[in-house]
């Protein structure tokens, strides 16, 4: 291209830049100018410093000495330079040791964003819906499976309870307190999943928690009558729902033991609320909570 057309517009000016890695000098005193509209190619054998020069001039690596400007912006202001340039590497390789989220955070940091800003943008790009809706969606999916299983269980209940006056009661207990128990267990599972680093840890912790919460149901009646155990079974949402179902099956009125459903309802509201607010924007795509 004829330099006379744009000789007064220097877009890239490099003056004696060098890059060293310890005792190894990968780039030594490189100087040149590029004018608007020009195309420049760097030619040389392996190890000549072409890649190092590219990384320095794109502000990925700082120069060991020397300086350069891009559109009169000095290399001491790398964030402004990154907003003006684009880089297309020969091989678009993604580091295998990084997740997609971590890579986007890294690129955001290169463009001058703070770590919280970069993480928020990465989550926005990788998640089609807000995380609060994501958690609610999981709960609704689990609930739909449960509601789909109720018709399957109906013939079994009719067969077992036919000819008795508890058939209708059993069906109602399955639909109302049973659905509450499923929602509570599902929301607790989603919350544990959000805090766990892997699916295996999530499964293990969730299994242990449900096992511990349900364990009092296997205690002898004499132990259940102890004040401390009785109090624990009332505030324990899993045993509270089961105790309410047992009381109704034993003939008590539906309204007599409604207090037993207080703990499950509070626990459900807490887990759903925390899942949609506390985990919203902080739930990692690979599991776990990132600072």
Secondary structure, DSSP 4 states (H G I P E B T S, - for coil): --GGGTTT-EEEEEEEEEEEETTEEEEEEEEEEEETT--------TTSSHHHHHHHHTTSS--SEEEEEETTEETT-HHHHHTT-----SS-PPPTTS-HHHHHHHHHHHTT--HHHHHHHHHHHH-SS-HHHHHHHHHHHHHHHHHHHHHHHHHHHHHHHTTSTTHHHHHHHHHHHHHHHHHHHHHHHHHHHHH-SSHHHHHHHHHHHHHHHHHGGGS-HHHHTSHHHHHHHHHSHHHHHHHHHHHHHTT--TTTTTTHHHHHHHHHHHHHHHHHHTSTTTB-TTSSB--
